[in-house]
């Protein structure tokens, strides 16, 4: 089924939750705020509670103060989510935070230019999408949809997609509360001309920024509506991504039955036999939310590492893109 033109839906009213975001942002919420039950369930998996979280956040802030090359401005809510994504490992959080700020310096083509008033954003949001679904799965995982809204290749730029996704991830770092993420990649509108615009170095940078730098835990990658030439794209993914991520790729073609066996319909759009509204409705709400965060996004892109002040040798781009060098021990799960 082809994707329709975008129609912005109205957000549902949501309960107040413990977060630093404003009412303006909550009113545009495409994700349900975490309930007390969700927070307790996620925390319990990693042995976290209010006391441990408070002590850990204080330790992390004290550690940041001792790092001359890293920014100091980071709120408690984001640090708490870093603890969760790093499975309550303080050392892993420190390595992840360092990498998060470092990629802002080393991969500016993805990590800067985050202006929702810019022409590239206005064009890109009509071409591709990276949309989180409103509800968590029973295992407290977040479903993220990737795809194209049109088969026209004229305005398709894979770099713009990477920026769109990273901007959305920056918002979710502050608001979302999940165990891991399930990516659903719809290749319905992809043509061979789209695939030829995607390069292995760009895929590596996308993984470095979106999965490595933020320590995103990827539970599964489901690929739908794969055309015959998708073998070329999948081969590129296998070369560019780490083996652990590649092992979690599942190709369903147009068989939604196998997808429904793993992802509940309450977390899927109507195009995939789900109950959570259309892709266009969800993406429309999410882009409105991104626009409401414009000031924060522009400010956040300035928070990067100052490599002139880093103790010791700065990591090389080639090392970072191979997850080697000073970050070789960062095992993103």
Secondary structure, 3 states (H helix, E strand, C coil): CCCCCCCCCCCCCCCCCCCCCCHHHHCCCCCCCCCHHHHHHHHHHCCCCHHHHHHHHHHHHHHHHCCCCCCCCCCHHHHHHHHHHCCCCHHHHHHHHHHHHHHHHHCHHHHCCCCCCCHHHHHHCCCEEEEECCCCCCCCCEEEEEEECCCCCCCCCHHHHHHHHHHHHHHHHHHCCCCCEEEEEECCCCCHHHHCCCCHHHHHHHHHHHHHCCCCCEEEEEEECCCCCHHHHHHHHHHHCCHHHHCCEEEEECCHHHHHCCCCHHHCCHHHCCCCCCHHHHHHHHHHHHHHCHHHHHHHCCCCCCHHHCCCCCCCHHHHHCCCHHHCCCCCC
